[in-house]
Amino acid sequence: MISNRAQEAPRTIIDLDPFSPEAIADPISTDSLIRESAQLVWLERYGTWATGRHDTVKRVLNDWETFSSAQRPFDHQNFPLPA
């Protein structure tokens, strides 16, 4: 579950595919773009948050209740449900 604070926070959306051949070939530039854009960025293509900052990663991993994705992907509008 995403906390109300996270849902209400403005999103920094970047058009980046971190799994593209270009991003994989140049991971330093990819990581730099994510890190320099914002503390957290929204990857619209994947419907997920990303960060390139160590302090943010540490905070997210240590606060699993606030940053839980336990409800995903089954509540995502584009996730196909089993018949």
Beta strands, then each sheet from edge to edge (+ up, - down):
strand 1: 13-14
strand 2: 41-43
strand 3: 48-50
sheet 1: 1+ 2+ 3-
end
